[in-house]
Amino acid sequence: MATRAKLSLAIFLFFLLALISNLALGKLKETEVEEDPELVTCKHQCQQQRQYTESDKRTCLQQCDSMKQEREKQVEEETREKEEEHQEQHEEEEDENPYVFEEDKDFSTRVETEGGSIRVLKKFTEKSKLLQGIENFRLAILEARAHTFVSPRHFDSEVVLFNIKGRAVLGLVRESETEKITLEPGDMIHIPAGTPLYIVNRDENEKLLLAMLHIPVSTPGKFEEFFGPGGRDPESVLSAFSWNVLQAALQTPKGKLERLFNQQNEGSIFKISRERVRALAPTKKSSWWPFGGESKAQFNIFSKRPTFSNGYGRLTEVGPDDEKSWLQRLNLMLTFTNITQRSMSTIHYNSHATKIALVMDGRGHLQISCPHMSSRSDSKHDKSSPSYHRISADLKPGMVFVVPPGHPFVTIASNKENLLIICFEVNVRDNKKFTFAGKDNIVSSLDNVAKELAFNYPSEMVNGVSERKESLFFPFELPSEERGRRAVA
Ligand SMILES: *[C@@H]1O[C@H](CO)[C@@H](O)[C@H](O)[C@H]1NC(C)=O
């Protein structure tokens, strides 16, 4: 036993020796060919020991091999760890702008036919790990040309549908009948998961543009569409069943079923005639019967009275307080911001809600302050707090941006157009807005002693800075002093 231990120690030393000599020569990094230099040296040492019996030598050689293997494993692990570390860093650095989504880069096209398209925004967590909180929300944009039919389907997700532009008819298949709903711009409606629905663009000239927020009920962050009973393109969800099953269930011979299933070939969005559009429109029978007749969307955000309005902008909110039970259940609020040209929203943040904002119209600018993106490499940074990174973007229609809770942000309309933004605010329960400027901002509301301590400045001076008579929306202009100086310069 004792000789055995000695032997092991000796081999270990041979191996180490081999390793060191190779390290010294800088050979370790070289690609290892069959003849591994460490192994060769170790084995050579084994053979050289005169005092070893043949069996000792064999053991020695074997141990050289196993030590080599162990060493390899170790190196492998180290490289993997390094790679992972590198990857993590890389991922965090990957997107300098984790909250802004471009129309052409960050959407993927799910459906594209002559009649229209459905584009789906990439998963929020695919853009950035910082968006894990809203991982289960997906945004899709449906565009349908004039007089088109979007064939019946259902989703494994709750859908909140917002009519951005154009005029639609929705057919929602209820238990015993189809409920038809006419939609105008600004209309919002909830489609419960699994409800079969079709959509008609009833306008003869104008495109229909719908935003659909999906909240998957099955696989988090992933939703699928299931096409109706018949057709080859779109392929019917029933096509997966065997003919025997279909024949037995539908009590129809195979030949007939085949004809039925192969008939529809136009894709999932296609043009239809004016007569068909008329036939699909809800009949305006003034009946007491709640089904089959015309229904309206649950509400229209454009015609609702703004929650706040001044000359520089308007904010309209529809939230759980409005007794829309489904909004409450989904913990959602819908807001519409209309910022007058050359004006800005105040710097503010939400306490609980994450904003998923879609620019509807106009141009402007966005800035968000974010602690997650501050450059880590700044090693000289030895303050007692994080540093903040400005995320900014020029806004144009079709762009999407996200503002996480607690992050102060500001939106500014361009000089020429109002900036219209529609927002799905998620996780809105208990949400409050806190502002940094304007009436009742968090600076002026801070008690005086704390304020003086925080700023190390007399509180009256501080109050003068953040207080102004307007709240929420202001003109976007520099203070007169600064403007004067600028004019001179
Ligand atoms: C936006 O506000 C302007 C007034 O600044 C108003 O004329 C316009 O109709 C509003 N747009 C919508 C869609 O509400």
The ligand as an ORCA input file, in Angstrom:
! r2SCAN-3c Opt
* xyz 0 1
  C     -54.867     65.280    -30.665
  O     -54.938     66.577    -30.149
  C     -55.272     67.575    -31.090
  C     -55.226     68.907    -30.366
  O     -53.901     69.214    -30.034
  C     -56.640     67.279    -31.673
  O     -56.972     68.234    -32.655
  C     -56.636     65.892    -32.301
  O     -57.917     65.562    -32.746
  C     -56.204     64.865    -31.260
  N     -56.117     63.563    -31.916
  C     -56.815     62.503    -31.515
  C     -56.681     61.281    -32.330
  O     -57.496     62.514    -30.533
*
